């Protein structure tokens, strides 16, 4: 098991199910890093491209560590709420090179 890897989960507006959106890596007891394109994904309807900010509630995001299989609960899982999301200020969605995609 990769104890430093997390599943970034998202619940769609009006939804009841948490869905795996992307992976992330634990940097410290309060920081996880993931790709910016995971947060700005249009299907999540959560990113205001013009203002470069999130428009949905943080209670629609969670991270889970210790999850070995995404489709099965295990006794090793730990889930935490997400308090804040920061997208690199120089990340540009249309960039084919994925510069600043954190």
C-alpha positions, 0 to 999 in steps of 0.5 A: 500500500502506498500510504502517501497516496490519496484519492481526491473525491467529489460529490456532484451538486444534488448527488449522494455518491462520492466519486473518485476524481483524481489521485494526490500525494500527501506533503504534510499533515495539512497539505496534499498536492494534485493536478490543477486539471483535476480541480478545473475539470468542466464536468465538475461544474465547480471552476470559474474560468474567468475569475480563476476560482472555485465556485462550489462548496468545500463540503463537496470534496474529500480525500481518502488515504489508505484505500487499496481498492476504490470499489471496496471499503477497507479498515485502513482508510482515513477520510478527511474533509477539504478546507481549502483548494489552491490552484497555481495562479499561472495554470492555464487550462488550454495549455497543451504542455500542462505547465503549472498543473498543480 
